[in-house]
Amino acid sequence: MHFGSPIAKKKARLEIIPLIDVMFFLLAAFMMVSLTMQKIQTVRMDLPSAVQASSSQKPDIVNVDISSAGDLTVDRKRVTLPDLETLVTDRMKANTNLPVYIRADPQTKHGRVLEVLDSMKAVKVPKVSWAIDPPKGGA
């Protein structure tokens, strides 16, 4: 004889949300443990030292500074306009996409800046842009 229960039978369910929570916790725990277990292995070496290191590579950009008097400076060396054209032409042989940045003093005459722009156009520099200093005091 089979008697019924006053409480209705419920079907068993697998709850997914708590399972996902546990899996994410385990993932985070294993990641934290693996990061702390990294061993940095180095070999002790006595490296040679130099009094003054010099790079044999030229940078891939040319910065042209124009002073208020109209003097041109490239890599902290004073140059003339024809020298600038020669320098840029030589560097463009190694990098045809050479960018040239012009930074002029606010007191520089516009004519001098235009002379530099025209000379860069004459040697077919593909990228000429302005190098500016950020405004003082913040914006």
DSSP file (Angstrom, degrees, kcal/mol; ACC not computed):
  #  RESIDUE AA STRUCTURE BP1 BP2  ACC     N-H-->O    O-->H-N    N-H-->O    O-->H-N    TCO  KAPPA ALPHA  PHI   PSI    X-CA   Y-CA   Z-CA
    1    1 A M              0   0    0      0, 0.0     2,-0.6     0, 0.0     0, 0.0   0.000 360.0 360.0 360.0 138.5    0.0    0.0    0.0
    2    2 A H        -     0   0    0      0, 0.0     2,-0.4     0, 0.0     0, 0.0  -0.937 360.0-163.7-119.5 117.6    1.3    3.3   -1.0
    3    3 A F        -     0   0    0     -2,-0.6     2,-0.2     1,-0.0     0, 0.0  -0.810  19.4-125.2-101.1 140.7    0.4    6.4    1.0
    4    4 A G        -     0   0    0     -2,-0.4     4,-0.1     1,-0.1    -1,-0.0  -0.504  21.3-121.4 -81.9 151.2    0.9    9.9   -0.4
    5    5 A S        -     0   0    0      2,-0.2     4,-0.1    -2,-0.2    -1,-0.1  -0.686  10.2-133.6 -90.8 143.6    2.8   12.5    1.4
    6    6 A P  S    S+     0   0    0      0, 0.0     2,-0.5     0, 0.0    -1,-0.1   0.729  93.2  73.6 -69.5 -18.5    1.2   15.8    2.4
    7    7 A I  S    S-     0   0    0      1,-0.0    -2,-0.2     0, 0.0     2,-0.1  -0.836  90.9-122.3 -97.0 129.0    4.3   17.6    1.0
    8    8 A A        -     0   0    0     -2,-0.5     2,-0.3     1,-0.1    -1,-0.0  -0.429  26.5-113.0 -71.2 141.6    4.5   17.6   -2.8
    9    9 A K        -     0   0    0     -2,-0.1     2,-0.4    -4,-0.1    -1,-0.1  -0.571  29.8-150.0 -75.1 133.0    7.6   16.1   -4.3
   10   10 A K        -     0   0    0     -2,-0.3     2,-0.3     3,-0.0     3,-0.0  -0.814  17.4-116.0-103.8 146.4    9.9   18.6   -6.0
   11   11 A K        -     0   0    0     -2,-0.4     2,-0.1     1,-0.1    -1,-0.0  -0.593  36.5-107.9 -77.2 139.3   12.1   17.8   -8.9
   12   12 A A        -     0   0    0     -2,-0.3     2,-0.4     1,-0.0    -1,-0.1  -0.443  38.7-164.5 -69.0 138.2   15.8   18.1   -8.3
   13   13 A R        -     0   0    0     -2,-0.1     2,-0.7    -3,-0.0    -1,-0.0  -0.937  19.7-132.5-126.3 149.2   17.4   21.1  -10.0
   14   14 A L        -     0   0    0     -2,-0.4     2,-0.6     2,-0.0    -2,-0.0  -0.893  23.6-141.9 -99.3 115.4   21.0   22.0  -10.7
   15   15 A E     >  -     0   0    0     -2,-0.7     4,-0.6     1,-0.2    -2,-0.0  -0.680  18.2-175.5 -81.9 119.7   21.6   25.6   -9.7
   16   16 A I  H  > S+     0   0    0     -2,-0.6     4,-2.4     2,-0.2     5,-0.2   0.856  71.1  64.8 -85.0 -38.9   24.0   27.2  -12.2
   17   17 A I  H  > S+     0   0    0      1,-0.2     4,-2.2     2,-0.2     5,-0.2   0.916 104.6  44.1 -59.3 -49.3   24.5   30.6  -10.7
   18   18 A P  H  > S+     0   0    0      0, 0.0     4,-2.2     0, 0.0    -1,-0.2   0.871 112.3  55.0 -63.4 -32.6   26.3   29.5   -7.5
   19   19 A L  H  X S+     0   0    0     -4,-0.6     4,-2.1     2,-0.2    -2,-0.2   0.908 108.0  48.0 -64.5 -41.6   28.4   27.1   -9.6
   20   20 A I  H  X S+     0   0    0     -4,-2.4     4,-2.4     2,-0.2     5,-0.2   0.901 109.9  53.3 -65.1 -40.9   29.5   30.0  -11.8
   21   21 A D  H  X S+     0   0    0     -4,-2.2     4,-2.1     1,-0.2    -2,-0.2   0.919 110.0  47.3 -59.5 -44.3   30.4   32.0   -8.7
   22   22 A V  H  X S+     0   0    0     -4,-2.2     4,-2.4     1,-0.2    -1,-0.2   0.902 110.8  51.7 -65.1 -40.9   32.5   29.2   -7.4
   23   23 A M  H  X S+     0   0    0     -4,-2.1     4,-2.5     2,-0.2    -2,-0.2   0.906 110.1  48.3 -64.7 -41.8   34.3   28.7  -10.7
   24   24 A F  H  X S+     0   0    0     -4,-2.4     4,-2.6     2,-0.2    -1,-0.2   0.889 110.9  51.5 -65.7 -38.1   35.2   32.5  -11.0
   25   25 A F  H  X S+     0   0    0     -4,-2.1     4,-2.5    -5,-0.2    -2,-0.2   0.930 111.4  47.0 -62.4 -45.0   36.5   32.4   -7.4
   26   26 A L  H  X S+     0   0    0     -4,-2.4     4,-2.7     2,-0.2     5,-0.2   0.905 111.5  51.4 -63.6 -41.4   38.7   29.4   -8.2
   27   27 A L  H  X S+     0   0    0     -4,-2.5     4,-2.2     2,-0.2    -2,-0.2   0.939 112.3  45.5 -60.4 -47.8   39.9   31.1  -11.4
   28   28 A A  H  X S+     0   0    0     -4,-2.6     4,-2.3     1,-0.2    -2,-0.2   0.898 112.8  51.2 -63.7 -40.2   40.9   34.3   -9.6
   29   29 A A  H  X S+     0   0    0     -4,-2.5     4,-2.3     1,-0.2    -2,-0.2   0.928 111.1  47.0 -64.2 -44.8   42.5   32.3   -6.8
   30   30 A F  H  X S+     0   0    0     -4,-2.7     4,-2.5     1,-0.2    -1,-0.2   0.872 111.3  52.2 -65.5 -36.3   44.6   30.2   -9.2
   31   31 A M  H  X S+     0   0    0     -4,-2.2     4,-1.9    -5,-0.2    -1,-0.2   0.928 110.8  47.0 -65.1 -43.6   45.6   33.4  -11.1
   32   32 A M  H  X S+     0   0    0     -4,-2.3     4,-1.5     1,-0.2    -2,-0.2   0.903 113.8  47.8 -65.0 -40.7   46.8   35.1   -7.9
   33   33 A V  H  X S+     0   0    0     -4,-2.3     4,-1.1     1,-0.2    -1,-0.2   0.910 110.6  51.2 -66.8 -41.7   48.7   32.0   -6.8
   34   34 A S  H  < S+     0   0    0     -4,-2.5     4,-0.4     1,-0.2    -1,-0.2   0.853 108.1  53.0 -66.9 -32.6   50.4   31.6  -10.2
   35   35 A L  H >< S+     0   0    0     -4,-1.9     3,-0.6     1,-0.2    -1,-0.2   0.864 110.2  47.0 -69.1 -35.0   51.5   35.2  -10.2
   36   36 A T  H 3< S+     0   0    0     -4,-1.5    -1,-0.2     1,-0.2    -2,-0.2   0.687 106.9  59.1 -79.7 -16.3   53.1   34.9   -6.8
   37   37 A M  T 3< S+     0   0    0     -4,-1.1    -1,-0.2    -5,-0.1    -2,-0.2   0.506  73.9 121.9 -90.1  -4.2   54.9   31.7   -7.8
   38   38 A Q    <   -     0   0    0     -3,-0.6     2,-0.6    -4,-0.4    -3,-0.0  -0.381  51.7-151.0 -63.0 131.6   56.8   33.2  -10.7
   39   39 A K        -     0   0    0     -2,-0.1     2,-0.8     2,-0.0    -1,-0.1  -0.913   2.0-149.8-107.0 125.6   60.5   32.7  -10.2
   40   40 A I        -     0   0    0     -2,-0.6     2,-0.6     2,-0.0    -2,-0.0  -0.849  16.4-168.4 -95.3 114.4   62.8   35.2  -11.7
   41   41 A Q        +     0   0    0     -2,-0.8     2,-0.3     2,-0.0    -2,-0.0  -0.904  10.0 174.2-107.3 124.7   66.0   33.5  -12.6
   42   42 A T        -     0   0    0     -2,-0.6     2,-0.5     0, 0.0    -2,-0.0  -0.897  27.4-130.6-126.9 157.5   69.0   35.6  -13.5
   43   43 A V        -     0   0    0     -2,-0.3     2,-0.4     2,-0.0    -2,-0.0  -0.922  28.1-121.2-107.1 130.2   72.6   35.0  -14.3
   44   44 A R        +     0   0    0     -2,-0.5     2,-0.3     2,-0.0     0, 0.0  -0.572  42.0 172.3 -73.2 125.6   75.2   37.1  -12.5
   45   45 A M        -     0   0    0     -2,-0.4     2,-0.8     2,-0.0    -2,-0.0  -0.975  35.9-137.9-135.7 147.5   77.3   38.9  -15.0
   46   46 A D        -     0   0    0     -2,-0.3    -2,-0.0     0, 0.0     0, 0.0  -0.917  32.4-159.4-102.1 106.3   80.0   41.6  -14.9
   47   47 A L        -     0   0    0     -2,-0.8     2,-0.1     1,-0.1    -2,-0.0  -0.577  19.8-107.9 -88.4 148.0   79.1   43.9  -17.9
   48   48 A P        -     0   0    0      0, 0.0     2,-0.3     0, 0.0    -1,-0.1  -0.379  34.3-146.6 -69.8 153.2   81.6   46.2  -19.5
   49   49 A S        -     0   0    0     -2,-0.1     2,-0.4     3,-0.0     3,-0.1  -0.862   5.9-152.6-121.7 157.6   81.1   49.9  -18.9
   50   50 A A        -     0   0    0     -2,-0.3     3,-0.2     1,-0.1     0, 0.0  -0.951  17.9-139.3-128.3 147.8   81.7   52.9  -21.0
   51   51 A V  S    S+     0   0    0     -2,-0.4     2,-0.4     1,-0.3    -1,-0.1   0.932  97.9  10.1 -69.3 -45.5   82.6   56.5  -20.0
   52   52 A Q  S    S-     0   0    0     -3,-0.1     2,-0.4     2,-0.0    -1,-0.3  -0.958  75.4-150.0-139.0 118.2   80.3   57.9  -22.7
   53   53 A A        -     0   0    0     -2,-0.4     2,-0.4    -3,-0.2    -4,-0.0  -0.701  14.9-170.0 -88.1 136.0   77.9   55.8  -24.7
   54   54 A S        -     0   0    0     -2,-0.4     2,-0.4     0, 0.0    -2,-0.0  -0.978  16.9-132.4-126.9 142.1   77.1   56.9  -28.2
   55   55 A S        -     0   0    0     -2,-0.4    -2,-0.0     1,-0.1     0, 0.0  -0.753   4.5-158.9 -93.6 134.5   74.5   55.5  -30.5
   56   56 A S  S    S+     0   0    0     -2,-0.4     2,-0.4     2,-0.1    -1,-0.1   0.601  73.5  84.9 -84.6 -11.0   75.4   54.6  -34.0
   57   57 A Q  S    S-     0   0    0     -3,-0.0    -2,-0.1     3,-0.0     3,-0.1  -0.748  73.5-139.7 -94.3 137.0   71.7   54.9  -35.0
   58   58 A K        -     0   0    0     -2,-0.4    -2,-0.1     1,-0.1    -1,-0.0  -0.659  31.9-101.7 -86.2 148.5   70.2   58.2  -35.9
   59   59 A P        -     0   0    0      0, 0.0    -1,-0.1     0, 0.0     0, 0.0  -0.301  26.2-119.1 -67.0 158.8   66.7   58.9  -34.6
   60   60 A D  S    S+     0   0    0     -3,-0.1     2,-0.3    38,-0.0    -2,-0.0   0.211  91.4  60.9 -85.7  16.4   63.8   58.4  -37.1
   61   61 A I        -     0   0    0     37,-0.1     2,-0.5     2,-0.0    39,-0.2  -0.946  69.1-141.0-136.8 159.9   62.8   62.1  -36.8
   62   62 A V  E     -a  100   0A   0     37,-1.9    39,-3.1    -2,-0.3     2,-0.6  -0.988  12.5-161.1-122.8 122.1   64.3   65.5  -37.4
   63   63 A N  E     -a  101   0A   0     -2,-0.5    12,-0.6    37,-0.2     2,-0.6  -0.913   6.4-166.2-103.4 118.5   63.6   68.3  -34.9
   64   64 A V  E     -aB 102  74A   0     37,-3.4    39,-3.1    -2,-0.6     2,-0.4  -0.921   2.3-164.0-107.3 119.6   64.3   71.7  -36.3
   65   65 A D  E     -aB 103  73A   0      8,-2.9     8,-2.2    -2,-0.6     2,-0.5  -0.880   1.7-162.3-103.8 134.2   64.5   74.6  -33.8
   66   66 A I  E     -aB 104  72A   0     37,-2.7    39,-2.4    -2,-0.4     6,-0.2  -0.968  12.4-147.8-117.3 119.1   64.2   78.2  -35.0
   67   67 A S    >   -     0   0    0      4,-2.4     3,-1.4    -2,-0.5    38,-0.0  -0.212  32.1-100.3 -78.1 172.9   65.4   80.8  -32.5
   68   68 A S  T 3  S+     0   0    0      1,-0.3    41,-0.3    40,-0.1    -1,-0.1   0.778 126.0  54.8 -65.2 -25.1   64.0   84.3  -32.3
   69   69 A A  T 3  S-     0   0    0     39,-0.1    -1,-0.3     2,-0.1    39,-0.0   0.556 123.3-106.4 -82.9  -8.2   67.0   85.5  -34.3
   70   70 A G    <   +     0   0    0     -3,-1.4     2,-0.2     1,-0.3    -2,-0.1   0.531  68.1 150.2  96.3   7.0   66.2   83.0  -37.1
   71   71 A D        -     0   0    0      1,-0.0    -4,-2.4     9,-0.0     2,-0.4  -0.530  39.4-135.9 -75.9 140.3   69.0   80.6  -36.3
   72   72 A L  E     -BC  66  79A   0      7,-0.7     7,-2.1    -6,-0.2     2,-0.4  -0.795  20.5-173.8 -98.8 137.8   68.4   77.0  -37.2
   73   73 A T  E     +BC  65  78A   0     -8,-2.2    -8,-2.9    -2,-0.4     2,-0.4  -0.997   7.1 179.8-133.5 130.2   69.4   74.2  -34.8
   74   74 A V  E >  S-BC  64  77A   0      3,-2.8     3,-1.5    -2,-0.4   -10,-0.1  -0.996  78.4 -10.3-129.3 126.2   69.2   70.4  -35.4
   75   75 A D  T 3  S-     0   0    0    -12,-0.6    -1,-0.1    -2,-0.4     3,-0.1   0.889 129.2 -56.9  52.5  43.5   70.3   67.9  -32.7
   76   76 A R  T 3  S+     0   0    0      1,-0.2     2,-0.4    -3,-0.0    -1,-0.3   0.658 116.1 115.5  63.8  19.2   71.8   70.8  -30.7
   77   77 A K  E <   -C   74   0A   0     -3,-1.5    -3,-2.8     0, 0.0     2,-0.3  -0.969  68.3-124.1-119.5 134.3   74.0   71.8  -33.7
   78   78 A R  E     +C   73   0A   0     -2,-0.4     2,-0.3    -5,-0.2    -5,-0.2  -0.593  38.2 176.2 -76.4 131.5   73.6   75.1  -35.5
   79   79 A V  E     -C   72   0A   0     -7,-2.1    -7,-0.7    -2,-0.3     2,-0.2  -0.891  26.2-124.7-132.4 161.4   73.0   74.6  -39.2
   80   80 A T     >  -     0   0    0     -2,-0.3     4,-2.3    -9,-0.1     5,-0.2  -0.541  38.2-100.6 -96.4 171.2   72.3   76.8  -42.2
   81   81 A L  H  > S+     0   0    0      1,-0.2     4,-2.1     2,-0.2     5,-0.2   0.915 123.4  47.4 -62.2 -44.9   69.3   76.3  -44.5
   82   82 A P  H  > S+     0   0    0      0, 0.0     4,-2.2     0, 0.0    -1,-0.2   0.893 111.9  51.6 -63.7 -36.5   71.4   74.5  -47.3
   83   83 A D  H  > S+     0   0    0      2,-0.2     4,-2.8     1,-0.2    -2,-0.2   0.891 108.0  52.5 -63.9 -38.3   72.9   72.3  -44.6
   84   84 A L  H  X S+     0   0    0     -4,-2.3     4,-2.6     2,-0.2     5,-0.2   0.920 108.6  49.6 -62.6 -44.1   69.5   71.4  -43.3
   85   85 A E  H  X S+     0   0    0     -4,-2.1     4,-2.4     1,-0.2    -2,-0.2   0.915 112.7  47.4 -61.4 -42.6   68.3   70.4  -46.7
   86   86 A T  H  X S+     0   0    0     -4,-2.2     4,-2.5     2,-0.2    -2,-0.2   0.925 112.3  49.5 -64.2 -45.1   71.4   68.2  -47.1
   87   87 A L  H  X S+     0   0    0     -4,-2.8     4,-2.2     1,-0.2    -2,-0.2   0.924 113.2  45.6 -60.8 -46.1   70.9   66.6  -43.7
   88   88 A V  H  X S+     0   0    0     -4,-2.6     4,-2.0     1,-0.2    -1,-0.2   0.896 111.8  52.2 -66.3 -39.9   67.3   65.9  -44.3
   89   89 A T  H  X S+     0   0    0     -4,-2.4     4,-0.8    -5,-0.2    -1,-0.2   0.912 110.3  48.8 -62.2 -42.2   68.0   64.5  -47.8
   90   90 A D  H >X S+     0   0    0     -4,-2.5     3,-0.7     1,-0.2     4,-0.7   0.910 112.6  46.9 -64.1 -42.5   70.7   62.1  -46.3
   91   91 A R  H >X S+     0   0    0     -4,-2.2     4,-1.8     1,-0.2     3,-0.6   0.813 105.2  60.7 -70.7 -28.3   68.4   60.9  -43.6
   92   92 A M  H 3< S+     0   0    0     -4,-2.0    -1,-0.2     1,-0.2    -2,-0.2   0.717  92.5  66.8 -71.8 -18.9   65.6   60.4  -46.1
   93   93 A K  H << S+     0   0    0     -4,-0.8    -1,-0.2    -3,-0.7     3,-0.2   0.871 109.3  37.2 -65.8 -34.9   67.8   57.9  -47.9
   94   94 A A  H << S+     0   0    0     -4,-0.7     2,-0.4    -3,-0.6    -2,-0.2   0.813 133.9  23.4 -83.8 -32.7   67.5   55.6  -44.9
   95   95 A N    ><  -     0   0    0     -4,-1.8     3,-1.1     1,-0.1    -1,-0.3  -0.879  60.8-172.9-139.0 102.2   63.9   56.4  -44.1
   96   96 A T  T 3  S+     0   0    0     -2,-0.4    -4,-0.1     1,-0.3    -1,-0.1   0.667  88.5  56.4 -71.0 -15.0   61.7   57.7  -47.0
   97   97 A N  T 3  S+     0   0    0     28,-0.1    -1,-0.3    29,-0.1    -5,-0.1  -0.128  78.4 158.4-105.8  36.0   58.8   58.4  -44.6
   98   98 A L    <   -     0   0    0     -3,-1.1    29,-0.8   -10,-0.1     2,-0.3  -0.419  32.6-142.6 -67.8 123.4   61.0   60.7  -42.3
   99   99 A P  E     - d   0 127A   0      0, 0.0   -37,-1.9     0, 0.0     2,-0.5  -0.690  10.0-158.0 -86.8 142.0   58.9   63.1  -40.2
  100  100 A V  E     -ad  62 128A   0     27,-2.9    29,-2.7    -2,-0.3     2,-0.5  -0.980   3.2-161.0-119.3 126.3   60.3   66.6  -39.6
  101  101 A Y  E     -ad  63 129A   0    -39,-3.1   -37,-3.4    -2,-0.5     2,-0.5  -0.927   3.9-157.4-110.6 128.5   59.1   68.6  -36.6
  102  102 A I  E     -ad  64 130A   0     27,-2.7    29,-2.4    -2,-0.5     2,-0.5  -0.907   9.4-176.5-108.4 126.4   59.6   72.4  -36.6
  103  103 A R  E     -a   65   0A   0    -39,-3.1   -37,-2.7    -2,-0.5     2,-0.4  -0.979  10.1-174.3-122.4 117.9   59.6   74.3  -33.3
  104  104 A A  E     -a   66   0A   0     -2,-0.5   -37,-0.2    27,-0.3   -36,-0.1  -0.883  28.9-112.2-115.7 143.5   59.9   78.1  -33.6
  105  105 A D    >   -     0   0    0    -39,-2.4     3,-2.1    -2,-0.4   -38,-0.0  -0.426  32.0-118.6 -64.0 143.7   60.3   80.7  -30.9
  106  106 A P  T 3  S+     0   0    0      0, 0.0    -1,-0.1     0, 0.0   -39,-0.1   0.769 115.0  54.5 -58.7 -23.9   57.2   82.9  -30.6
  107  107 A Q  T 3  S+     0   0    0      2,-0.1     2,-0.1     3,-0.0   -40,-0.1   0.459  81.7 118.8 -88.9  -0.7   59.3   85.9  -31.6
  108  108 A T  S <  S-     0   0    0     -3,-2.1     2,-0.2   -42,-0.2   -40,-0.1  -0.390  73.1-109.8 -67.0 140.0   60.6   84.3  -34.8
  109  109 A K    >>  -     0   0    0    -41,-0.3     4,-1.3     1,-0.1     3,-0.7  -0.476  19.6-129.3 -70.1 140.8   59.7   86.1  -38.0
  110  110 A H  H 3> S+     0   0    0      1,-0.2     4,-2.4     2,-0.2     5,-0.2   0.823 105.0  64.0 -61.1 -32.4   57.1   84.3  -40.1
  111  111 A G  H 3> S+     0   0    0      1,-0.2     4,-1.9     2,-0.2    -1,-0.2   0.880 100.6  50.8 -60.6 -38.5   59.3   84.7  -43.2
  112  112 A R  H <> S+     0   0    0     -3,-0.7     4,-1.8     2,-0.2    -1,-0.2   0.898 109.8  49.8 -67.9 -39.5   62.0   82.5  -41.6
  113  113 A V  H  X S+     0   0    0     -4,-1.3     4,-2.4     1,-0.2    -2,-0.2   0.903 110.1  51.3 -64.3 -40.6   59.6   79.8  -40.8
  114  114 A L  H  X S+     0   0    0     -4,-2.4     4,-2.8     1,-0.2    -1,-0.2   0.856 105.3  56.1 -66.0 -34.0   58.2   79.8  -44.3
  115  115 A E  H  X S+     0   0    0     -4,-1.9     4,-2.1     2,-0.2    -1,-0.2   0.920 109.4  46.3 -61.7 -42.5   61.8   79.5  -45.7
  116  116 A V  H  X S+     0   0    0     -4,-1.8     4,-2.0     2,-0.2    -2,-0.2   0.923 112.9  49.5 -65.9 -43.7   62.2   76.3  -43.6
  117  117 A L  H  X S+     0   0    0     -4,-2.4     4,-2.0     1,-0.2    -2,-0.2   0.921 111.4  49.3 -60.4 -43.8   58.9   75.0  -44.8
  118  118 A D  H  X S+     0   0    0     -4,-2.8     4,-2.1     1,-0.2    -1,-0.2   0.879 109.4  51.7 -63.8 -37.9   59.7   75.8  -48.4
  119  119 A S  H  X S+     0   0    0     -4,-2.1     4,-1.5     2,-0.2    -1,-0.2   0.871 109.4  49.9 -68.7 -34.3   63.1   74.0  -48.1
  120  120 A M  H  <>S+     0   0    0     -4,-2.0     5,-2.4     1,-0.2    -1,-0.2   0.861 111.2  49.8 -68.8 -34.6   61.4   70.9  -46.7
  121  121 A K  H ><5S+     0   0    0     -4,-2.0     3,-1.0     3,-0.2    -2,-0.2   0.866 106.7  56.1 -68.8 -35.5   58.9   71.0  -49.6
  122  122 A A  H 3<5S+     0   0    0     -4,-2.1    -2,-0.2     1,-0.3    -1,-0.2   0.848 109.2  44.7 -66.3 -34.7   61.9   71.3  -52.0
  123  123 A V  T 3<5S-     0   0    0     -4,-1.5    -1,-0.3    -5,-0.1    -2,-0.2   0.331 116.4-117.6 -92.7   8.7   63.5   68.1  -50.7
  124  124 A K  T < 5 -     0   0    0     -3,-1.0    -3,-0.2     1,-0.2    -2,-0.1   0.902  40.7-177.1  61.2  49.4   60.1   66.4  -50.8
  125  125 A V      < -     0   0    0     -5,-2.4    -1,-0.2     1,-0.1     3,-0.2  -0.672  15.0-155.1 -75.3 124.3   59.7   65.7  -47.1
  126  126 A P  S    S+     0   0    0      0, 0.0     2,-0.5     0, 0.0    -1,-0.1   0.805  77.7  41.0 -75.0 -27.6   56.4   63.7  -46.7
  127  127 A K  E     +d   99   0A   0    -29,-0.8   -27,-2.9     2,-0.0     2,-0.5  -0.915  61.0 163.4-128.9 107.1   55.6   64.6  -43.1
  128  128 A V  E     +d  100   0A   0     -2,-0.5     2,-0.3   -29,-0.2   -27,-0.2  -0.988  16.1 161.1-119.9 129.3   56.2   68.1  -41.8
  129  129 A S  E     -d  101   0A   0    -29,-2.7   -27,-2.7    -2,-0.5     2,-0.4  -0.876  38.0-101.7-141.8 171.4   54.6   69.1  -38.5
  130  130 A W  E     -d  102   0A   0     -2,-0.3     2,-0.6   -29,-0.2   -27,-0.2  -0.828  21.0-149.9-100.0 133.7   54.8   71.6  -35.6
  131  131 A A        -     0   0    0    -29,-2.4     2,-0.3    -2,-0.4   -27,-0.3  -0.914  26.5-177.7 -98.1 123.0   56.4   70.7  -32.3
  132  132 A I        -     0   0    0     -2,-0.6   -29,-0.0   -29,-0.1    -2,-0.0  -0.866  26.0-124.9-123.3 155.5   54.7   72.7  -29.6
  133  133 A D        -     0   0    0     -2,-0.3     3,-0.1     1,-0.1    -2,-0.0  -0.771  38.0-105.9 -92.9 142.5   55.2   73.1  -25.9
  134  134 A P        -     0   0    0      0, 0.0    -1,-0.1     0, 0.0     2,-0.0  -0.352  46.3 -91.8 -65.4 150.2   52.1   72.5  -23.7
  135  135 A P    >   -     0   0    0      0, 0.0     3,-0.9     0, 0.0     2,-0.2  -0.335  42.7-116.0 -63.9 142.8   50.5   75.7  -22.2
  136  136 A K  T 3  S+     0   0    0      1,-0.2    -3,-0.0    -3,-0.1     0, 0.0  -0.563  95.6  27.8 -80.4 142.4   51.9   76.6  -18.8
  137  137 A G  T 3  S-     0   0    0     -2,-0.2    -1,-0.2     2,-0.0     0, 0.0   0.339 113.5 -98.0  92.2  -7.4   49.4   76.6  -15.9
  138  138 A G    <         0   0    0     -3,-0.9    -2,-0.1     1,-0.1     0, 0.0   0.192 360.0 360.0  77.1 158.8   47.2   73.9  -17.4
  139  139 A A              0   0    0     -4,-0.1    -1,-0.1     0, 0.0    -3,-0.0   0.376 360.0 360.0-118.4 360.0   44.0   74.3  -19.3
